[in-house]
Every structure is written in C-alpha cells, then in structure tokens.
C-alpha cells in the first residue's frame, strides 16, 4: 500500500514519506498515513480472506 506521509499523533505535524524519522520534533510518535483511495478497488475482501494468515497477507506485489 502506498504511504502518503508520516504524521505526529499529538500535534499533527506532517513529514515526507521518504524522511527517516521515528519521533516528531515535539517528541511524540509518528503514524504512517496510507493512500487508501489508491488501494480501493485493487483487491477484494474475499481475496484477502483466502490468503494465509500472517503479516505479509496484505502486501501487494
């Protein structure tokens, strides 16, 4: 899934997806914000349910 940007969970500051950061300048953790619109319609729930359970289940080639 495509990453849009990183965003602070406290202050909301955004960082570019290519920047390697683990914390915001305010000291709080960053969350990954994904491009869900890009993912819509690319895969069905039935297809996901048929895949083996594991953390690579949602990875698209």
N, CA, C and O atoms as a Tripos MOL2 file, in Angstrom:
@<TRIPOS>MOLECULE
protein
  244   243    61     0     0
PROTEIN
NO_CHARGES

@<TRIPOS>ATOM
      1 N           0.8390   -1.1700    0.0000 N.3       1 UNK1
      2 CA          0.0000    0.0000    0.0000 C.3       1 UNK1
      3 C           0.8900    1.2410    0.0000 C.2       1 UNK1
      4 O           1.9480    1.2600    0.6300 O.2       1 UNK1
      5 N           0.4670    2.2350   -0.6850 N.am      2 UNK2
      6 CA          1.2600    3.4610   -0.7980 C.3       2 UNK2
      7 C           1.1560    4.3200    0.4480 C.2       2 UNK2
      8 O           0.0760    4.5280    1.0020 O.2       2 UNK2
      9 N           2.3100    4.8120    0.8720 N.am      3 UNK3
     10 CA          2.3710    5.7210    2.0180 C.3       3 UNK3
     11 C           2.2320    7.1480    1.5040 C.2       3 UNK3
     12 O           2.8800    7.5260    0.5280 O.2       3 UNK3
     13 N           1.3770    7.9500    2.1690 N.am      4 UNK4
     14 CA          1.2240    9.3510    1.7940 C.3       4 UNK4
     15 C           2.2360   10.2180    2.5420 C.2       4 UNK4
     16 O           2.9480   11.0190    1.9370 O.2       4 UNK4
     17 N           2.2890   10.0460    3.8700 N.am      5 UNK5
     18 CA          3.2010   10.8280    4.7020 C.3       5 UNK5
     19 C           3.2090   10.2590    6.1150 C.2       5 UNK5
     20 O           2.4360    9.3530    6.4270 O.2       5 UNK5
     21 N           4.0710   10.7820    6.9580 N.am      6 UNK6
     22 CA          4.1140   10.4640    8.3830 C.3       6 UNK6
     23 C           3.4690   11.6230    9.1260 C.2       6 UNK6
     24 O           3.6260   12.7790    8.7330 O.2       6 UNK6
     25 N           2.7390   11.3180   10.2050 N.am      7 UNK7
     26 CA          2.0590   12.3800   10.9450 C.3       7 UNK7
     27 C           2.1640   12.1270   12.4460 C.2       7 UNK7
     28 O           2.0140   11.0010   12.9210 O.2       7 UNK7
     29 N           2.4240   13.2020   13.1720 N.am      8 UNK8
     30 CA          2.5320   13.1300   14.6260 C.3       8 UNK8
     31 C           1.1710   12.8230   15.2350 C.2       8 UNK8
     32 O           0.1580   13.4010   14.8400 O.2       8 UNK8
     33 N           1.1550   11.8990   16.2110 N.am      9 UNK9
     34 CA         -0.1080   11.5400   16.8520 C.3       9 UNK9
     35 C          -0.5660   12.6030   17.8470 C.2       9 UNK9
     36 O          -1.7350   12.6160   18.2310 O.2       9 UNK9
     37 N           0.3270   13.4920   18.2700 N.am     10 UNK10
     38 CA         -0.0490   14.5410   19.2240 C.3      10 UNK10
     39 C          -0.3650   15.8620   18.5330 C.2      10 UNK10
     40 O          -1.4790   16.3730   18.6530 O.2      10 UNK10
     41 N           0.6060   16.4190   17.8110 N.am     11 UNK11
     42 CA          0.4390   17.7700   17.2670 C.3      11 UNK11
     43 C          -0.0310   17.8040   15.8100 C.2      11 UNK11
     44 O          -0.4390   18.8550   15.3160 O.2      11 UNK11
     45 N           0.0240   16.6530   15.1170 N.am     12 UNK12
     46 CA         -0.4620   16.5990   13.7410 C.3      12 UNK12
     47 C           0.5320   17.0330   12.6820 C.2      12 UNK12
     48 O           0.1970   17.0610   11.4980 O.2      12 UNK12
     49 N           1.7550   17.3750   13.0850 N.am     13 UNK13
     50 CA          2.7550   17.7960   12.1010 C.3      13 UNK13
     51 C           3.0180   16.6560   11.1190 C.2      13 UNK13
     52 O           3.0830   15.4900   11.5070 O.2      13 UNK13
     53 N           3.1680   17.0100    9.8390 N.am     14 UNK14
     54 CA          3.3900   16.0290    8.7850 C.3      14 UNK14
     55 C           4.8420   16.0540    8.3230 C.2      14 UNK14
     56 O           5.4830   17.1040    8.2720 O.2      14 UNK14
     57 N           5.3380   14.8680    7.9880 N.am     15 UNK15
     58 CA          6.6970   14.7110    7.4730 C.3      15 UNK15
     59 C           6.6360   13.9180    6.1720 C.2      15 UNK15
     60 O           5.7660   13.0620    6.0110 O.2      15 UNK15
     61 N           7.5520   14.1920    5.2400 N.am     16 UNK16
     62 CA          7.5580   13.4580    3.9670 C.3      16 UNK16
     63 C           7.8040   11.9680    4.2010 C.2      16 UNK16
     64 O           8.5050   11.5790    5.1350 O.2      16 UNK16
     65 N           7.2130   11.1440    3.3340 N.am     17 UNK17
     66 CA          7.3450    9.6930    3.4860 C.3      17 UNK17
     67 C           8.7770    9.2040    3.3070 C.2      17 UNK17
     68 O           9.1300    8.1550    3.8450 O.2      17 UNK17
     69 N           9.5910    9.9120    2.5850 N.am     18 UNK18
     70 CA         10.9680    9.4850    2.3590 C.3      18 UNK18
     71 C          11.9200    9.8420    3.4900 C.2      18 UNK18
     72 O          13.0670    9.3950    3.5010 O.2      18 UNK18
     73 N          11.4570   10.6330    4.4270 N.am     19 UNK19
     74 CA         12.2990   11.0540    5.5440 C.3      19 UNK19
     75 C          12.2870    9.9710    6.6250 C.2      19 UNK19
     76 O          11.2200    9.5260    7.0490 O.2      19 UNK19
     77 N          13.4590    9.5540    7.0650 N.am     20 UNK20
     78 CA         13.5460    8.5260    8.1010 C.3      20 UNK20
     79 C          13.4790    9.2090    9.4590 C.2      20 UNK20
     80 O          14.4240    9.8620    9.9020 O.2      20 UNK20
     81 N          12.3360    9.0350   10.1000 N.am     21 UNK21
     82 CA         12.0910    9.6270   11.4240 C.3      21 UNK21
     83 C          11.3020    8.6350   12.2450 C.2      21 UNK21
     84 O          10.5180    7.8500   11.7130 O.2      21 UNK21
     85 N          11.5160    8.6750   13.5400 N.am     22 UNK22
     86 CA         10.7600    7.8210   14.4460 C.3      22 UNK22
     87 C           9.9250    8.6380   15.4230 C.2      22 UNK22
     88 O           8.9630    8.1340   16.0020 O.2      22 UNK22
     89 N          10.2950    9.8910   15.6020 N.am     23 UNK23
     90 CA          9.5910   10.7840   16.5180 C.3      23 UNK23
     91 C           9.4440   12.1630   15.8740 C.2      23 UNK23
     92 O          10.2540   12.5830   15.0490 O.2      23 UNK23
     93 N           8.3870   12.8400   16.2830 N.am     24 UNK24
     94 CA          8.1470   14.2160   15.8590 C.3      24 UNK24
     95 C           9.1090   15.1390   16.6060 C.2      24 UNK24
     96 O           9.7300   14.7340   17.5890 O.2      24 UNK24
     97 N           9.2260   16.3610   16.1400 N.am     25 UNK25
     98 CA         10.0410   17.3520   16.8520 C.3      25 UNK25
     99 C           9.4910   17.6250   18.2480 C.2      25 UNK25
    100 O          10.2290   18.0690   19.1280 O.2      25 UNK25
    101 N           8.1900   17.3620   18.4590 N.am     26 UNK26
    102 CA          7.5900   17.5670   19.7840 C.3      26 UNK26
    103 C           7.8750   16.3850   20.7140 C.2      26 UNK26
    104 O           7.5720   16.4480   21.9050 O.2      26 UNK26
    105 N           8.4580   15.3050   20.1740 N.am     27 UNK27
    106 CA          8.8270   14.1600   20.9830 C.3      27 UNK27
    107 C           7.8720   12.9860   20.9210 C.2      27 UNK27
    108 O           8.1720   11.9220   21.4620 O.2      27 UNK27
    109 N           6.7260   13.1530   20.2750 N.am     28 UNK28
    110 CA          5.7200   12.0920   20.2110 C.3      28 UNK28
    111 C           5.9690   11.1720   19.0160 C.2      28 UNK28
    112 O           6.7250   11.5120   18.1060 O.2      28 UNK28
    113 N           5.3350   10.0190   19.0300 N.am     29 UNK29
    114 CA          5.4680    9.0390   17.9530 C.3      29 UNK29
    115 C           4.7870    9.5110   16.6740 C.2      29 UNK29
    116 O           3.8890   10.3530   16.6970 O.2      29 UNK29
    117 N           5.2380    8.9430   15.5610 N.am     30 UNK30
    118 CA          4.6550    9.2340   14.2580 C.3      30 UNK30
    119 C           3.8480    8.0370   13.7910 C.2      30 UNK30
    120 O           4.2170    6.8910   14.0480 O.2      30 UNK30
    121 N           2.7520    8.3050   13.1080 N.am     31 UNK31
    122 CA          1.9790    7.2440   12.4850 C.3      31 UNK31
    123 C           2.1440    7.3440   10.9730 C.2      31 UNK31
    124 O           2.4020    8.4200   10.4340 O.2      31 UNK31
    125 N           1.9950    6.2290   10.3090 N.am     32 UNK32
    126 CA          2.0670    6.2010    8.8490 C.3      32 UNK32
    127 C           0.6660    6.4260    8.3120 C.2      32 UNK32
    128 O          -0.2720    5.7400    8.7150 O.2      32 UNK32
    129 N           0.5170    7.3830    7.4040 N.am     33 UNK33
    130 CA         -0.7700    7.6650    6.7790 C.3      33 UNK33
    131 C          -0.7170    7.0920    5.3640 C.2      33 UNK33
    132 O           0.1130    7.4880    4.5460 O.2      33 UNK33
    133 N          -1.6160    6.1590    5.0970 N.am     34 UNK34
    134 CA         -1.6290    5.4680    3.8120 C.3      34 UNK34
    135 C          -2.5930    6.1230    2.8320 C.2      34 UNK34
    136 O          -3.5190    6.8280    3.2320 O.2      34 UNK34
    137 N          -2.3660    5.8820    1.5470 N.am     35 UNK35
    138 CA         -3.2290    6.3650    0.4820 C.3      35 UNK35
    139 C          -4.3190    5.3150    0.2390 C.2      35 UNK35
    140 O          -4.1860    4.4630   -0.6390 O.2      35 UNK35
    141 N          -5.3920    5.3860    1.0240 N.am     36 UNK36
    142 CA         -6.4550    4.3960    0.9370 C.3      36 UNK36
    143 C          -7.2380    4.4880   -0.3650 C.2      36 UNK36
    144 O          -7.7500    3.4790   -0.8480 O.2      36 UNK36
    145 N          -7.3390    5.6810   -0.9370 N.am     37 UNK37
    146 CA         -8.0500    5.8190   -2.2130 C.3      37 UNK37
    147 C          -7.3580    5.0200   -3.3090 C.2      37 UNK37
    148 O          -8.0190    4.4570   -4.1830 O.2      37 UNK37
    149 N          -6.0430    4.9710   -3.2660 N.am     38 UNK38
    150 CA         -5.2880    4.2020   -4.2480 C.3      38 UNK38
    151 C          -5.5550    2.7050   -4.0850 C.2      38 UNK38
    152 O          -5.5770    1.9700   -5.0720 O.2      38 UNK38
    153 N          -5.7530    2.2610   -2.8770 N.am     39 UNK39
    154 CA         -5.9620    0.8330   -2.5950 C.3      39 UNK39
    155 C          -7.3740    0.3630   -2.9290 C.2      39 UNK39
    156 O          -7.5880   -0.8120   -3.2280 O.2      39 UNK39
    157 N          -8.3280    1.2760   -2.8760 N.am     40 UNK40
    158 CA         -9.7290    0.8820   -3.1050 C.3      40 UNK40
    159 C          -9.9150    0.2970   -4.5010 C.2      40 UNK40
    160 O          -9.4760    0.8720   -5.4970 O.2      40 UNK40
    161 N         -10.5700   -0.8490   -4.5490 N.am     41 UNK41
    162 CA        -10.8600   -1.4880   -5.8230 C.3      41 UNK41
    163 C          -9.7330   -2.3310   -6.3750 C.2      41 UNK41
    164 O          -9.9180   -2.9950   -7.3950 O.2      41 UNK41
    165 N          -8.5710   -2.3300   -5.7430 N.am     42 UNK42
    166 CA         -7.4400   -3.1120   -6.2270 C.3      42 UNK42
    167 C          -7.4830   -4.5550   -5.7360 C.2      42 UNK42
    168 O          -6.9190   -5.4460   -6.3720 O.2      42 UNK42
    169 N          -8.1410   -4.7840   -4.6220 N.am     43 UNK43
    170 CA         -8.2120   -6.1200   -4.0480 C.3      43 UNK43
    171 C          -9.5340   -6.2590   -3.2970 C.2      43 UNK43
    172 O         -10.0460   -5.2900   -2.7350 O.2      43 UNK43
    173 N         -10.0670   -7.4520   -3.2940 N.am     44 UNK44
    174 CA        -11.3550   -7.6780   -2.6340 C.3      44 UNK44
    175 C         -11.1530   -8.3280   -1.2660 C.2      44 UNK44
    176 O         -10.1130   -8.9250   -0.9920 O.2      44 UNK44
    177 N         -12.1720   -8.1970   -0.4130 N.am     45 UNK45
    178 CA        -12.1230   -8.8460    0.9050 C.3      45 UNK45
    179 C         -12.0570  -10.3580    0.7440 C.2      45 UNK45
    180 O         -11.3710  -11.0330    1.5120 O.2      45 UNK45
    181 N         -12.7570  -10.8950   -0.2420 N.am     46 UNK46
    182 CA        -12.7310  -12.3460   -0.4560 C.3      46 UNK46
    183 C         -11.3240  -12.8330   -0.7920 C.2      46 UNK46
    184 O         -10.8930  -13.8900   -0.3310 O.2      46 UNK46
    185 N         -10.6260  -12.0570   -1.5890 N.am     47 UNK47
    186 CA         -9.2450  -12.4170   -1.9300 C.3      47 UNK47
    187 C          -8.3500  -12.3680   -0.6930 C.2      47 UNK47
    188 O          -7.5250  -13.2580   -0.4850 O.2      47 UNK47
    189 N          -8.5110  -11.3370    0.1230 N.am     48 UNK48
    190 CA         -7.7160  -11.2390    1.3510 C.3      48 UNK48
    191 C          -8.0020  -12.3930    2.3010 C.2      48 UNK48
    192 O          -7.0810  -12.9660    2.8840 O.2      48 UNK48
    193 N          -9.2640  -12.7280    2.4550 N.am     49 UNK49
    194 CA         -9.6380  -13.8200    3.3630 C.3      49 UNK49
    195 C          -9.0780  -15.1680    2.9150 C.2      49 UNK49
    196 O          -8.8640  -16.0540    3.7420 O.2      49 UNK49
    197 N          -8.8400  -15.3270    1.6190 N.am     50 UNK50
    198 CA         -8.3030  -16.5800    1.0910 C.3      50 UNK50
    199 C          -6.8020  -16.7250    1.2370 C.2      50 UNK50
    200 O          -6.2540  -17.7920    0.9620 O.2      50 UNK50
    201 N          -6.1390  -15.6850    1.6600 N.am     51 UNK51
    202 CA         -4.6780  -15.7340    1.8130 C.3      51 UNK51
    203 C          -4.2960  -16.2890    3.1780 C.2      51 UNK51
    204 O          -5.0680  -16.1960    4.1320 O.2      51 UNK51
    205 N          -3.0870  -16.8740    3.2670 N.am     52 UNK52
    206 CA         -2.6210  -17.3740    4.5650 C.3      52 UNK52
    207 C          -2.5140  -16.2360    5.5770 C.2      52 UNK52
    208 O          -2.1470  -15.1130    5.2300 O.2      52 UNK52
    209 N          -2.8360  -16.5390    6.8230 N.am     53 UNK53
    210 CA         -2.7610  -15.5290    7.8680 C.3      53 UNK53
    211 C          -1.3080  -15.2620    8.2220 C.2      53 UNK53
    212 O          -0.5420  -16.1950    8.4640 O.2      53 UNK53
    213 N          -0.9330  -14.0060    8.2530 N.am     54 UNK54
    214 CA          0.4210  -13.5960    8.5820 C.3      54 UNK54
    215 C           0.5880  -12.1220    8.2570 C.2      54 UNK54
    216 O          -0.2980  -11.5060    7.6660 O.2      54 UNK54
    217 N           1.7090  -11.5670    8.6380 N.am     55 UNK55
    218 CA          1.8630  -10.1320    8.4270 C.3      55 UNK55
    219 C           2.1170   -9.7460    6.9760 C.2      55 UNK55
    220 O           2.0770   -8.5580    6.6550 O.2      55 UNK55
    221 N           2.3760  -10.6990    6.0900 N.am     56 UNK56
    222 CA          2.5350  -10.3900    4.6660 C.3      56 UNK56
    223 C           1.2240  -10.5560    3.9020 C.2      56 UNK56
    224 O           1.1870  -10.3850    2.6830 O.2      56 UNK56
    225 N           0.1680  -10.8830    4.6060 N.am     57 UNK57
    226 CA         -1.1350  -11.1040    3.9810 C.3      57 UNK57
    227 C          -1.6060   -9.9240    3.1340 C.2      57 UNK57
    228 O          -2.2650  -10.1150    2.1110 O.2      57 UNK57
    229 N          -1.2750   -8.7230    3.5520 N.am     58 UNK58
    230 CA         -1.8010   -7.5230    2.8980 C.3      58 UNK58
    231 C          -0.8290   -6.9000    1.8950 C.2      58 UNK58
    232 O          -1.1360   -5.8680    1.2980 O.2      58 UNK58
    233 N           0.3170   -7.5030    1.7090 N.am     59 UNK59
    234 CA          1.3180   -6.9490    0.7840 C.3      59 UNK59
    235 C           0.9480   -7.2790   -0.6520 C.2      59 UNK59
    236 O           0.6510   -8.4240   -0.9910 O.2      59 UNK59
    237 N           0.9720   -6.2680   -1.4700 N.am     60 UNK60
    238 CA          0.7320   -6.4490   -2.8980 C.3      60 UNK60
    239 C           2.0590   -6.3610   -3.6400 C.2      60 UNK60
    240 O           2.9340   -5.5690   -3.2910 O.2      60 UNK60
    241 N           2.1860   -7.1780   -4.6540 N.am     61 UNK61
    242 CA          3.4240   -7.1760   -5.4530 C.3      61 UNK61
    243 C           3.4600   -5.9740   -6.3730 C.2      61 UNK61
    244 O           4.4210   -5.8000   -7.1220 O.2      61 UNK61
@<TRIPOS>BOND
     1     1     2 1
     2     2     3 1
     3     3     4 2
     4     3     5 am
     5     5     6 1
     6     6     7 1
     7     7     8 2
     8     7     9 am
     9     9    10 1
    10    10    11 1
    11    11    12 2
    12    11    13 am
    13    13    14 1
    14    14    15 1
    15    15    16 2
    16    15    17 am
    17    17    18 1
    18    18    19 1
    19    19    20 2
    20    19    21 am
    21    21    22 1
    22    22    23 1
    23    23    24 2
    24    23    25 am
    25    25    26 1
    26    26    27 1
    27    27    28 2
    28    27    29 am
    29    29    30 1
    30    30    31 1
    31    31    32 2
    32    31    33 am
    33    33    34 1
    34    34    35 1
    35    35    36 2
    36    35    37 am
    37    37    38 1
    38    38    39 1
    39    39    40 2
    40    39    41 am
    41    41    42 1
    42    42    43 1
    43    43    44 2
    44    43    45 am
    45    45    46 1
    46    46    47 1
    47    47    48 2
    48    47    49 am
    49    49    50 1
    50    50    51 1
    51    51    52 2
    52    51    53 am
    53    53    54 1
    54    54    55 1
    55    55    56 2
    56    55    57 am
    57    57    58 1
    58    58    59 1
    59    59    60 2
    60    59    61 am
    61    61    62 1
    62    62    63 1
    63    63    64 2
    64    63    65 am
    65    65    66 1
    66    66    67 1
    67    67    68 2
    68    67    69 am
    69    69    70 1
    70    70    71 1
    71    71    72 2
    72    71    73 am
    73    73    74 1
    74    74    75 1
    75    75    76 2
    76    75    77 am
    77    77    78 1
    78    78    79 1
    79    79    80 2
    80    79    81 am
    81    81    82 1
    82    82    83 1
    83    83    84 2
    84    83    85 am
    85    85    86 1
    86    86    87 1
    87    87    88 2
    88    87    89 am
    89    89    90 1
    90    90    91 1
    91    91    92 2
    92    91    93 am
    93    93    94 1
    94    94    95 1
    95    95    96 2
    96    95    97 am
    97    97    98 1
    98    98    99 1
    99    99   100 2
   100    99   101 am
   101   101   102 1
   102   102   103 1
   103   103   104 2
   104   103   105 am
   105   105   106 1
   106   106   107 1
   107   107   108 2
   108   107   109 am
   109   109   110 1
   110   110   111 1
   111   111   112 2
   112   111   113 am
   113   113   114 1
   114   114   115 1
   115   115   116 2
   116   115   117 am
   117   117   118 1
   118   118   119 1
   119   119   120 2
   120   119   121 am
   121   121   122 1
   122   122   123 1
   123   123   124 2
   124   123   125 am
   125   125   126 1
   126   126   127 1
   127   127   128 2
   128   127   129 am
   129   129   130 1
   130   130   131 1
   131   131   132 2
   132   131   133 am
   133   133   134 1
   134   134   135 1
   135   135   136 2
   136   135   137 am
   137   137   138 1
   138   138   139 1
   139   139   140 2
   140   139   141 am
   141   141   142 1
   142   142   143 1
   143   143   144 2
   144   143   145 am
   145   145   146 1
   146   146   147 1
   147   147   148 2
   148   147   149 am
   149   149   150 1
   150   150   151 1
   151   151   152 2
   152   151   153 am
   153   153   154 1
   154   154   155 1
   155   155   156 2
   156   155   157 am
   157   157   158 1
   158   158   159 1
   159   159   160 2
   160   159   161 am
   161   161   162 1
   162   162   163 1
   163   163   164 2
   164   163   165 am
   165   165   166 1
   166   166   167 1
   167   167   168 2
   168   167   169 am
   169   169   170 1
   170   170   171 1
   171   171   172 2
   172   171   173 am
   173   173   174 1
   174   174   175 1
   175   175   176 2
   176   175   177 am
   177   177   178 1
   178   178   179 1
   179   179   180 2
   180   179   181 am
   181   181   182 1
   182   182   183 1
   183   183   184 2
   184   183   185 am
   185   185   186 1
   186   186   187 1
   187   187   188 2
   188   187   189 am
   189   189   190 1
   190   190   191 1
   191   191   192 2
   192   191   193 am
   193   193   194 1
   194   194   195 1
   195   195   196 2
   196   195   197 am
   197   197   198 1
   198   198   199 1
   199   199   200 2
   200   199   201 am
   201   201   202 1
   202   202   203 1
   203   203   204 2
   204   203   205 am
   205   205   206 1
   206   206   207 1
   207   207   208 2
   208   207   209 am
   209   209   210 1
   210   210   211 1
   211   211   212 2
   212   211   213 am
   213   213   214 1
   214   214   215 1
   215   215   216 2
   216   215   217 am
   217   217   218 1
   218   218   219 1
   219   219   220 2
   220   219   221 am
   221   221   222 1
   222   222   223 1
   223   223   224 2
   224   223   225 am
   225   225   226 1
   226   226   227 1
   227   227   228 2
   228   227   229 am
   229   229   230 1
   230   230   231 1
   231   231   232 2
   232   231   233 am
   233   233   234 1
   234   234   235 1
   235   235   236 2
   236   235   237 am
   237   237   238 1
   238   238   239 1
   239   239   240 2
   240   239   241 am
   241   241   242 1
   242   242   243 1
   243   243   244 2
@<TRIPOS>SUBSTRUCTURE
     1 UNK1         2 RESIDUE 1 A UNK
     2 UNK2         6 RESIDUE 1 A UNK
     3 UNK3        10 RESIDUE 1 A UNK
     4 UNK4        14 RESIDUE 1 A UNK
     5 UNK5        18 RESIDUE 1 A UNK
     6 UNK6        22 RESIDUE 1 A UNK
     7 UNK7        26 RESIDUE 1 A UNK
     8 UNK8        30 RESIDUE 1 A UNK
     9 UNK9        34 RESIDUE 1 A UNK
    10 UNK10       38 RESIDUE 1 A UNK
    11 UNK11       42 RESIDUE 1 A UNK
    12 UNK12       46 RESIDUE 1 A UNK
    13 UNK13       50 RESIDUE 1 A UNK
    14 UNK14       54 RESIDUE 1 A UNK
    15 UNK15       58 RESIDUE 1 A UNK
    16 UNK16       62 RESIDUE 1 A UNK
    17 UNK17       66 RESIDUE 1 A UNK
    18 UNK18       70 RESIDUE 1 A UNK
    19 UNK19       74 RESIDUE 1 A UNK
    20 UNK20       78 RESIDUE 1 A UNK
    21 UNK21       82 RESIDUE 1 A UNK
    22 UNK22       86 RESIDUE 1 A UNK
    23 UNK23       90 RESIDUE 1 A UNK
    24 UNK24       94 RESIDUE 1 A UNK
    25 UNK25       98 RESIDUE 1 A UNK
    26 UNK26      102 RESIDUE 1 A UNK
    27 UNK27      106 RESIDUE 1 A UNK
    28 UNK28      110 RESIDUE 1 A UNK
    29 UNK29      114 RESIDUE 1 A UNK
    30 UNK30      118 RESIDUE 1 A UNK
    31 UNK31      122 RESIDUE 1 A UNK
    32 UNK32      126 RESIDUE 1 A UNK
    33 UNK33      130 RESIDUE 1 A UNK
    34 UNK34      134 RESIDUE 1 A UNK
    35 UNK35      138 RESIDUE 1 A UNK
    36 UNK36      142 RESIDUE 1 A UNK
    37 UNK37      146 RESIDUE 1 A UNK
    38 UNK38      150 RESIDUE 1 A UNK
    39 UNK39      154 RESIDUE 1 A UNK
    40 UNK40      158 RESIDUE 1 A UNK
    41 UNK41      162 RESIDUE 1 A UNK
    42 UNK42      166 RESIDUE 1 A UNK
    43 UNK43      170 RESIDUE 1 A UNK
    44 UNK44      174 RESIDUE 1 A UNK
    45 UNK45      178 RESIDUE 1 A UNK
    46 UNK46      182 RESIDUE 1 A UNK
    47 UNK47      186 RESIDUE 1 A UNK
    48 UNK48      190 RESIDUE 1 A UNK
    49 UNK49      194 RESIDUE 1 A UNK
    50 UNK50      198 RESIDUE 1 A UNK
    51 UNK51      202 RESIDUE 1 A UNK
    52 UNK52      206 RESIDUE 1 A UNK
    53 UNK53      210 RESIDUE 1 A UNK
    54 UNK54      214 RESIDUE 1 A UNK
    55 UNK55      218 RESIDUE 1 A UNK
    56 UNK56      222 RESIDUE 1 A UNK
    57 UNK57      226 RESIDUE 1 A UNK
    58 UNK58      230 RESIDUE 1 A UNK
    59 UNK59      234 RESIDUE 1 A UNK
    60 UNK60      238 RESIDUE 1 A UNK
    61 UNK61      242 RESIDUE 1 A UNK
